[in-house]
Amino acid sequence: MSPLSPAECLQQAKRLLRGRGCERNYEAAVELLDLAARAGEVDALYQLGKCYLKGIGCTKDPSGGVSCLERAALAGHAAATYRLGECFQNGTGAPRSAELAAYWYRKAAALNHPSAYKALIALARR
């Protein structure tokens, strides 16, 4: 049997996280996400970042989650960019900073993330 490609690792990890067509296995999902992320799958970095932020299938590591999100955001992943804005807005895994939150929300808006404009407006009203 040949090893899974990075894209196949990502898809299998998503199935394991959601329990679609198989039993949920968060630890195995994180291992596959790590393999896919190391091979350059940007969405795997985003998914891995979310796991680290919440401790799903791994030890909770908010700063590690922010690191994964930042790498995915810098590669143009809209959802990672938006989530990074949330991290800075809430002080999750990174220092609370309205300026950095706005920066990432603006980048997410430029990437057409559907919630980015609302987040920017809400942030401005604070």
Rosetta constraint file for C-alpha pairs under 8 A:
AtomPair CA 4 CA 8 HARMONIC 5.56 0.50
AtomPair CA 4 CA 9 HARMONIC 5.87 0.50
AtomPair CA 5 CA 9 HARMONIC 6.13 0.50
AtomPair CA 5 CA 36 HARMONIC 7.89 0.50
AtomPair CA 6 CA 10 HARMONIC 6.27 0.50
AtomPair CA 6 CA 35 HARMONIC 6.93 0.50
AtomPair CA 6 CA 36 HARMONIC 4.40 0.50
AtomPair CA 6 CA 37 HARMONIC 7.74 0.50
AtomPair CA 6 CA 39 HARMONIC 6.15 0.50
AtomPair CA 6 CA 40 HARMONIC 7.75 0.50
AtomPair CA 6 CA 41 HARMONIC 6.57 0.50
AtomPair CA 7 CA 11 HARMONIC 6.29 0.50
AtomPair CA 7 CA 36 HARMONIC 6.82 0.50
AtomPair CA 7 CA 41 HARMONIC 6.96 0.50
AtomPair CA 8 CA 12 HARMONIC 6.02 0.50
AtomPair CA 9 CA 13 HARMONIC 5.99 0.50
AtomPair CA 9 CA 32 HARMONIC 5.24 0.50
AtomPair CA 9 CA 33 HARMONIC 6.65 0.50
AtomPair CA 9 CA 35 HARMONIC 7.18 0.50
AtomPair CA 9 CA 36 HARMONIC 5.81 0.50
AtomPair CA 10 CA 14 HARMONIC 6.25 0.50
AtomPair CA 10 CA 32 HARMONIC 6.55 0.50
AtomPair CA 10 CA 33 HARMONIC 5.77 0.50
AtomPair CA 10 CA 36 HARMONIC 5.94 0.50
AtomPair CA 10 CA 41 HARMONIC 7.69 0.50
AtomPair CA 10 CA 43 HARMONIC 7.84 0.50
AtomPair CA 10 CA 44 HARMONIC 5.95 0.50
AtomPair CA 11 CA 15 HARMONIC 6.36 0.50
AtomPair CA 12 CA 16 HARMONIC 6.21 0.50
AtomPair CA 12 CA 29 HARMONIC 7.37 0.50
AtomPair CA 12 CA 32 HARMONIC 7.52 0.50
AtomPair CA 13 CA 17 HARMONIC 6.12 0.50
AtomPair CA 13 CA 28 HARMONIC 7.32 0.50
AtomPair CA 13 CA 29 HARMONIC 4.18 0.50
AtomPair CA 13 CA 30 HARMONIC 7.00 0.50
AtomPair CA 13 CA 32 HARMONIC 5.67 0.50
AtomPair CA 13 CA 33 HARMONIC 6.11 0.50
AtomPair CA 14 CA 18 HARMONIC 6.17 0.50
AtomPair CA 14 CA 29 HARMONIC 7.01 0.50
AtomPair CA 15 CA 19 HARMONIC 5.56 0.50
AtomPair CA 15 CA 20 HARMONIC 4.98 0.50
AtomPair CA 15 CA 21 HARMONIC 6.95 0.50
AtomPair CA 15 CA 22 HARMONIC 7.04 0.50
AtomPair CA 15 CA 24 HARMONIC 7.70 0.50
AtomPair CA 16 CA 20 HARMONIC 6.85 0.50
AtomPair CA 16 CA 22 HARMONIC 6.59 0.50
AtomPair CA 16 CA 23 HARMONIC 6.65 0.50
AtomPair CA 16 CA 24 HARMONIC 4.79 0.50
AtomPair CA 16 CA 25 HARMONIC 5.27 0.50
AtomPair CA 16 CA 26 HARMONIC 6.48 0.50
AtomPair CA 16 CA 28 HARMONIC 7.41 0.50
AtomPair CA 16 CA 29 HARMONIC 5.58 0.50
AtomPair CA 17 CA 24 HARMONIC 5.70 0.50
AtomPair CA 17 CA 25 HARMONIC 6.40 0.50
AtomPair CA 17 CA 26 HARMONIC 5.61 0.50
AtomPair CA 17 CA 29 HARMONIC 6.12 0.50
AtomPair CA 18 CA 24 HARMONIC 6.33 0.50
AtomPair CA 19 CA 23 HARMONIC 5.05 0.50
AtomPair CA 19 CA 24 HARMONIC 4.31 0.50
AtomPair CA 19 CA 25 HARMONIC 7.67 0.50
AtomPair CA 20 CA 24 HARMONIC 7.82 0.50
AtomPair CA 25 CA 29 HARMONIC 6.22 0.50
AtomPair CA 25 CA 57 HARMONIC 7.70 0.50
AtomPair CA 26 CA 30 HARMONIC 6.19 0.50
AtomPair CA 26 CA 56 HARMONIC 6.32 0.50
AtomPair CA 26 CA 57 HARMONIC 4.25 0.50
AtomPair CA 26 CA 58 HARMONIC 7.92 0.50
AtomPair CA 27 CA 31 HARMONIC 6.41 0.50
AtomPair CA 27 CA 56 HARMONIC 7.75 0.50
AtomPair CA 27 CA 57 HARMONIC 4.12 0.50
AtomPair CA 27 CA 58 HARMONIC 6.45 0.50
AtomPair CA 28 CA 32 HARMONIC 6.32 0.50
AtomPair CA 28 CA 57 HARMONIC 7.56 0.50
AtomPair CA 29 CA 33 HARMONIC 6.08 0.50
AtomPair CA 29 CA 57 HARMONIC 7.30 0.50
AtomPair CA 30 CA 34 HARMONIC 6.05 0.50
AtomPair CA 30 CA 48 HARMONIC 6.55 0.50
AtomPair CA 30 CA 51 HARMONIC 7.43 0.50
AtomPair CA 30 CA 57 HARMONIC 5.99 0.50
AtomPair CA 30 CA 58 HARMONIC 7.12 0.50
AtomPair CA 31 CA 35 HARMONIC 6.37 0.50
AtomPair CA 32 CA 36 HARMONIC 6.18 0.50
AtomPair CA 33 CA 37 HARMONIC 5.90 0.50
AtomPair CA 33 CA 44 HARMONIC 5.19 0.50
AtomPair CA 33 CA 45 HARMONIC 7.21 0.50
AtomPair CA 33 CA 47 HARMONIC 7.17 0.50
AtomPair CA 33 CA 48 HARMONIC 5.98 0.50
AtomPair CA 34 CA 38 HARMONIC 6.06 0.50
AtomPair CA 34 CA 44 HARMONIC 7.24 0.50
AtomPair CA 34 CA 45 HARMONIC 7.60 0.50
AtomPair CA 34 CA 48 HARMONIC 6.90 0.50
AtomPair CA 35 CA 39 HARMONIC 6.35 0.50
AtomPair CA 36 CA 40 HARMONIC 6.47 0.50
AtomPair CA 36 CA 41 HARMONIC 5.41 0.50
AtomPair CA 36 CA 44 HARMONIC 5.92 0.50
AtomPair CA 36 CA 45 HARMONIC 7.99 0.50
AtomPair CA 37 CA 41 HARMONIC 4.89 0.50
AtomPair CA 37 CA 42 HARMONIC 6.37 0.50
AtomPair CA 37 CA 43 HARMONIC 7.73 0.50
AtomPair CA 37 CA 44 HARMONIC 5.01 0.50
AtomPair CA 37 CA 45 HARMONIC 5.09 0.50
AtomPair CA 37 CA 48 HARMONIC 7.94 0.50
AtomPair CA 41 CA 45 HARMONIC 6.78 0.50
AtomPair CA 42 CA 46 HARMONIC 6.58 0.50
AtomPair CA 42 CA 72 HARMONIC 5.40 0.50
AtomPair CA 42 CA 75 HARMONIC 6.98 0.50
AtomPair CA 42 CA 77 HARMONIC 7.04 0.50
AtomPair CA 43 CA 47 HARMONIC 6.20 0.50
AtomPair CA 43 CA 72 HARMONIC 7.13 0.50
AtomPair CA 43 CA 77 HARMONIC 7.20 0.50
AtomPair CA 44 CA 48 HARMONIC 5.89 0.50
AtomPair CA 45 CA 49 HARMONIC 5.99 0.50
AtomPair CA 45 CA 68 HARMONIC 5.41 0.50
AtomPair CA 45 CA 69 HARMONIC 6.62 0.50
AtomPair CA 45 CA 71 HARMONIC 7.34 0.50
AtomPair CA 45 CA 72 HARMONIC 5.79 0.50
AtomPair CA 46 CA 50 HARMONIC 6.41 0.50
AtomPair CA 46 CA 68 HARMONIC 6.36 0.50
AtomPair CA 46 CA 69 HARMONIC 5.39 0.50
AtomPair CA 46 CA 72 HARMONIC 5.86 0.50
AtomPair CA 46 CA 77 HARMONIC 7.79 0.50
AtomPair CA 46 CA 79 HARMONIC 7.76 0.50
AtomPair CA 46 CA 80 HARMONIC 5.56 0.50
AtomPair CA 47 CA 51 HARMONIC 6.40 0.50
AtomPair CA 48 CA 52 HARMONIC 6.28 0.50
AtomPair CA 48 CA 65 HARMONIC 7.10 0.50
AtomPair CA 48 CA 68 HARMONIC 6.88 0.50
AtomPair CA 49 CA 53 HARMONIC 6.16 0.50
AtomPair CA 49 CA 64 HARMONIC 7.04 0.50
AtomPair CA 49 CA 65 HARMONIC 3.88 0.50
AtomPair CA 49 CA 66 HARMONIC 6.39 0.50
AtomPair CA 49 CA 67 HARMONIC 7.36 0.50
AtomPair CA 49 CA 68 HARMONIC 4.86 0.50
AtomPair CA 49 CA 69 HARMONIC 5.42 0.50
AtomPair CA 50 CA 54 HARMONIC 6.42 0.50
AtomPair CA 50 CA 65 HARMONIC 6.19 0.50
AtomPair CA 50 CA 69 HARMONIC 7.90 0.50
AtomPair CA 51 CA 55 HARMONIC 5.54 0.50
AtomPair CA 51 CA 56 HARMONIC 4.71 0.50
AtomPair CA 51 CA 57 HARMONIC 6.82 0.50
AtomPair CA 51 CA 58 HARMONIC 7.11 0.50
AtomPair CA 51 CA 60 HARMONIC 7.76 0.50
AtomPair CA 51 CA 65 HARMONIC 7.21 0.50
AtomPair CA 52 CA 56 HARMONIC 6.64 0.50
AtomPair CA 52 CA 58 HARMONIC 6.66 0.50
AtomPair CA 52 CA 59 HARMONIC 6.94 0.50
AtomPair CA 52 CA 60 HARMONIC 5.24 0.50
AtomPair CA 52 CA 61 HARMONIC 4.98 0.50
AtomPair CA 52 CA 62 HARMONIC 5.88 0.50
AtomPair CA 52 CA 64 HARMONIC 6.33 0.50
AtomPair CA 52 CA 65 HARMONIC 4.66 0.50
AtomPair CA 53 CA 60 HARMONIC 6.06 0.50
AtomPair CA 53 CA 61 HARMONIC 5.79 0.50
AtomPair CA 53 CA 62 HARMONIC 4.32 0.50
AtomPair CA 53 CA 63 HARMONIC 7.60 0.50
AtomPair CA 53 CA 64 HARMONIC 7.54 0.50
AtomPair CA 53 CA 65 HARMONIC 4.95 0.50
AtomPair CA 53 CA 66 HARMONIC 7.45 0.50
AtomPair CA 53 CA 92 HARMONIC 7.90 0.50
AtomPair CA 53 CA 93 HARMONIC 7.45 0.50
AtomPair CA 54 CA 60 HARMONIC 5.74 0.50
AtomPair CA 54 CA 61 HARMONIC 7.66 0.50
AtomPair CA 54 CA 62 HARMONIC 7.34 0.50
AtomPair CA 55 CA 59 HARMONIC 5.06 0.50
AtomPair CA 55 CA 60 HARMONIC 3.60 0.50
AtomPair CA 55 CA 61 HARMONIC 6.73 0.50
AtomPair CA 56 CA 60 HARMONIC 7.26 0.50
AtomPair CA 61 CA 65 HARMONIC 6.17 0.50
AtomPair CA 61 CA 93 HARMONIC 7.61 0.50
AtomPair CA 62 CA 66 HARMONIC 6.20 0.50
AtomPair CA 62 CA 92 HARMONIC 6.34 0.50
AtomPair CA 62 CA 93 HARMONIC 4.14 0.50
AtomPair CA 62 CA 94 HARMONIC 7.81 0.50
AtomPair CA 63 CA 67 HARMONIC 6.23 0.50
AtomPair CA 63 CA 92 HARMONIC 7.73 0.50
AtomPair CA 63 CA 93 HARMONIC 4.07 0.50
AtomPair CA 63 CA 94 HARMONIC 6.31 0.50
AtomPair CA 64 CA 68 HARMONIC 6.35 0.50
AtomPair CA 64 CA 93 HARMONIC 7.49 0.50
AtomPair CA 65 CA 69 HARMONIC 6.18 0.50
AtomPair CA 65 CA 93 HARMONIC 7.13 0.50
AtomPair CA 66 CA 70 HARMONIC 5.97 0.50
AtomPair CA 66 CA 84 HARMONIC 6.64 0.50
AtomPair CA 66 CA 87 HARMONIC 7.30 0.50
AtomPair CA 66 CA 93 HARMONIC 5.93 0.50
AtomPair CA 66 CA 94 HARMONIC 7.06 0.50
AtomPair CA 67 CA 71 HARMONIC 6.33 0.50
AtomPair CA 68 CA 72 HARMONIC 6.27 0.50
AtomPair CA 69 CA 73 HARMONIC 5.91 0.50
AtomPair CA 69 CA 80 HARMONIC 5.18 0.50
AtomPair CA 69 CA 81 HARMONIC 7.00 0.50
AtomPair CA 69 CA 83 HARMONIC 7.39 0.50
AtomPair CA 69 CA 84 HARMONIC 6.14 0.50
AtomPair CA 70 CA 74 HARMONIC 6.02 0.50
AtomPair CA 70 CA 80 HARMONIC 7.22 0.50
AtomPair CA 70 CA 81 HARMONIC 7.16 0.50
AtomPair CA 70 CA 84 HARMONIC 6.70 0.50
AtomPair CA 71 CA 75 HARMONIC 6.39 0.50
AtomPair CA 72 CA 76 HARMONIC 6.58 0.50
AtomPair CA 72 CA 77 HARMONIC 5.53 0.50
AtomPair CA 72 CA 80 HARMONIC 6.02 0.50
AtomPair CA 72 CA 81 HARMONIC 7.48 0.50
AtomPair CA 73 CA 77 HARMONIC 4.91 0.50
AtomPair CA 73 CA 78 HARMONIC 6.67 0.50
AtomPair CA 73 CA 79 HARMONIC 7.88 0.50
AtomPair CA 73 CA 80 HARMONIC 5.21 0.50
AtomPair CA 73 CA 81 HARMONIC 4.53 0.50
AtomPair CA 73 CA 84 HARMONIC 7.74 0.50
AtomPair CA 74 CA 81 HARMONIC 7.84 0.50
AtomPair CA 76 CA 81 HARMONIC 7.61 0.50
AtomPair CA 76 CA 111 HARMONIC 7.41 0.50
AtomPair CA 77 CA 81 HARMONIC 6.19 0.50
AtomPair CA 77 CA 111 HARMONIC 7.88 0.50
AtomPair CA 78 CA 82 HARMONIC 6.25 0.50
AtomPair CA 78 CA 108 HARMONIC 5.28 0.50
AtomPair CA 78 CA 111 HARMONIC 5.48 0.50
AtomPair CA 78 CA 112 HARMONIC 7.14 0.50
AtomPair CA 78 CA 113 HARMONIC 5.69 0.50
AtomPair CA 79 CA 83 HARMONIC 6.06 0.50
AtomPair CA 79 CA 108 HARMONIC 7.27 0.50
AtomPair CA 79 CA 113 HARMONIC 6.63 0.50
AtomPair CA 80 CA 84 HARMONIC 6.01 0.50
AtomPair CA 81 CA 85 HARMONIC 6.49 0.50
AtomPair CA 81 CA 104 HARMONIC 5.82 0.50
AtomPair CA 81 CA 105 HARMONIC 7.01 0.50
AtomPair CA 81 CA 107 HARMONIC 6.80 0.50
AtomPair CA 81 CA 108 HARMONIC 5.27 0.50
AtomPair CA 82 CA 86 HARMONIC 6.55 0.50
AtomPair CA 82 CA 104 HARMONIC 6.36 0.50
AtomPair CA 82 CA 105 HARMONIC 5.56 0.50
AtomPair CA 82 CA 107 HARMONIC 7.93 0.50
AtomPair CA 82 CA 108 HARMONIC 5.22 0.50
AtomPair CA 82 CA 113 HARMONIC 7.13 0.50
AtomPair CA 82 CA 115 HARMONIC 7.90 0.50
AtomPair CA 82 CA 116 HARMONIC 6.41 0.50
AtomPair CA 83 CA 87 HARMONIC 6.28 0.50
AtomPair CA 84 CA 88 HARMONIC 6.44 0.50
AtomPair CA 84 CA 101 HARMONIC 7.35 0.50
AtomPair CA 84 CA 104 HARMONIC 6.46 0.50
AtomPair CA 85 CA 89 HARMONIC 6.08 0.50
AtomPair CA 85 CA 100 HARMONIC 6.94 0.50
AtomPair CA 85 CA 101 HARMONIC 4.12 0.50
AtomPair CA 85 CA 102 HARMONIC 6.69 0.50
AtomPair CA 85 CA 103 HARMONIC 7.38 0.50
AtomPair CA 85 CA 104 HARMONIC 4.80 0.50
AtomPair CA 85 CA 105 HARMONIC 5.38 0.50
AtomPair CA 86 CA 90 HARMONIC 5.98 0.50
AtomPair CA 86 CA 92 HARMONIC 7.94 0.50
AtomPair CA 86 CA 101 HARMONIC 6.45 0.50
AtomPair CA 87 CA 91 HARMONIC 5.57 0.50
AtomPair CA 87 CA 92 HARMONIC 4.70 0.50
AtomPair CA 87 CA 93 HARMONIC 6.60 0.50
AtomPair CA 87 CA 94 HARMONIC 6.55 0.50
AtomPair CA 87 CA 96 HARMONIC 7.70 0.50
AtomPair CA 87 CA 101 HARMONIC 7.46 0.50
AtomPair CA 88 CA 92 HARMONIC 6.57 0.50
AtomPair CA 88 CA 93 HARMONIC 7.99 0.50
AtomPair CA 88 CA 94 HARMONIC 5.93 0.50
AtomPair CA 88 CA 95 HARMONIC 6.26 0.50
AtomPair CA 88 CA 96 HARMONIC 4.96 0.50
AtomPair CA 88 CA 97 HARMONIC 5.32 0.50
AtomPair CA 88 CA 98 HARMONIC 6.91 0.50
AtomPair CA 88 CA 100 HARMONIC 6.18 0.50
AtomPair CA 88 CA 101 HARMONIC 4.94 0.50
AtomPair CA 89 CA 96 HARMONIC 5.59 0.50
AtomPair CA 89 CA 97 HARMONIC 5.81 0.50
AtomPair CA 89 CA 98 HARMONIC 5.62 0.50
AtomPair CA 89 CA 100 HARMONIC 7.73 0.50
AtomPair CA 89 CA 101 HARMONIC 5.10 0.50
AtomPair CA 90 CA 96 HARMONIC 5.84 0.50
AtomPair CA 91 CA 95 HARMONIC 4.97 0.50
AtomPair CA 91 CA 96 HARMONIC 3.88 0.50
AtomPair CA 91 CA 97 HARMONIC 7.24 0.50
AtomPair CA 92 CA 96 HARMONIC 7.48 0.50
AtomPair CA 97 CA 101 HARMONIC 6.08 0.50
AtomPair CA 98 CA 102 HARMONIC 6.01 0.50
AtomPair CA 98 CA 123 HARMONIC 7.25 0.50
AtomPair CA 99 CA 103 HARMONIC 6.19 0.50
AtomPair CA 100 CA 104 HARMONIC 6.25 0.50
AtomPair CA 101 CA 105 HARMONIC 6.08 0.50
AtomPair CA 102 CA 106 HARMONIC 5.98 0.50
AtomPair CA 102 CA 120 HARMONIC 6.14 0.50
AtomPair CA 102 CA 123 HARMONIC 7.32 0.50
AtomPair CA 103 CA 107 HARMONIC 6.38 0.50
AtomPair CA 104 CA 108 HARMONIC 6.08 0.50
AtomPair CA 105 CA 109 HARMONIC 6.06 0.50
AtomPair CA 105 CA 116 HARMONIC 5.28 0.50
AtomPair CA 105 CA 117 HARMONIC 7.36 0.50
AtomPair CA 105 CA 119 HARMONIC 6.91 0.50
AtomPair CA 105 CA 120 HARMONIC 6.22 0.50
AtomPair CA 106 CA 110 HARMONIC 6.22 0.50
AtomPair CA 106 CA 116 HARMONIC 6.99 0.50
AtomPair CA 106 CA 117 HARMONIC 7.64 0.50
AtomPair CA 106 CA 120 HARMONIC 7.28 0.50
AtomPair CA 107 CA 111 HARMONIC 6.37 0.50
AtomPair CA 108 CA 112 HARMONIC 6.34 0.50
AtomPair CA 108 CA 113 HARMONIC 5.38 0.50
AtomPair CA 108 CA 116 HARMONIC 5.84 0.50
AtomPair CA 109 CA 113 HARMONIC 5.33 0.50
AtomPair CA 109 CA 114 HARMONIC 7.42 0.50
AtomPair CA 109 CA 115 HARMONIC 7.87 0.50
AtomPair CA 109 CA 116 HARMONIC 5.00 0.50
AtomPair CA 109 CA 117 HARMONIC 6.06 0.50
AtomPair CA 112 CA 116 HARMONIC 7.79 0.50
AtomPair CA 115 CA 119 HARMONIC 6.27 0.50
AtomPair CA 116 CA 120 HARMONIC 6.22 0.50
AtomPair CA 117 CA 121 HARMONIC 6.27 0.50
AtomPair CA 118 CA 122 HARMONIC 6.10 0.50
AtomPair CA 119 CA 123 HARMONIC 5.98 0.50
AtomPair CA 120 CA 124 HARMONIC 6.14 0.50
AtomPair CA 121 CA 125 HARMONIC 6.32 0.50
AtomPair CA 122 CA 126 HARMONIC 6.70 0.50
